[in-house]
Amino acid sequence: MSVAVAVVAVLSGAALIIAEVLQPAKSDGFSVITGMDSARFQPGTREYLLERVARYSAVIWLLSCIAYAYLWYHTPR
């Protein structure tokens, strides 16, 4: 069971790294804060897809790391 959780953690971590590397730089200055650039994260764009992949893979990675730590400390050896 712990091997499966570790594999999920590794795969989701790799997906998170890849999604973050492929995202374009967000150096728009104050337009990000004021919301002037509303076309950036519209559904169907590449940025929107990469942002969602990064968010979901980060949540999966965090939960699988917590589950792996729980299994590590509560499995008799």
N, C-alpha and C positions, 0 to 999 in steps of 0.2 A: 504494500500500500504506500509506503513512504517513497519507494522508487517512482511510482506513478505521479505522486505529488511533486517530487523533485523534477521530473521530466516536464510537467506542466509549468513549473516555475521557470525552468530554463527556456522553454519555448516562448512563454509570454514575455520574459525578460528580453529575449532576442527580438521579438516583434516590437516591443516598446522602443528599443534602441534603434531599430530600422525605421520605425515611424517618425521618431524624433529627428533622425539624420536627414530624412527625405523632406521634412517640412521646410518651407522657405523661411528666411529670416524675417522676424517681425519687428523691424526697426522703423515703424511708421511715426514715431514721435507721439504727439498729443492726439492724433486722429484715432488711435486705439482707445484712449481714455474717453474721449468725447463721443465716440461711436460714429464718426463721420464716414468711415470706410465700412459700410454695411455689406458690400458685395463680397467681402473676403470669405466669410464663413456661411455662405448660402448652401443649402442642400444641393448635392450634385456636383460640387466642385472638388478638386483634388485636395485642397486644404481642409475642407470639411471632413472628407473621408479619413485623411491622415490624423486629424484631431480626434475623431471618434475611435479609430484604431488605437491611438496612444492612450486615450482615457480608459477604454475597456481592458486593454492589455495591462495597464498599470494596476487596475483594480484586481484583475485575476492574479497578477504577480504577487501583489501584497497579500491577498487571501491565501494563496498557495504557500507563500513563505511562512505565514502564521500557522497554517495547518502542518507544514513540515516540521516546524519547531515544536509544535505540540506532540506530533508523532515521535519525534526524536527523544524528547524527554519523558514520554510516557510509555515507551516500548521497552519491555524487559530484555535485558541482554544476558 
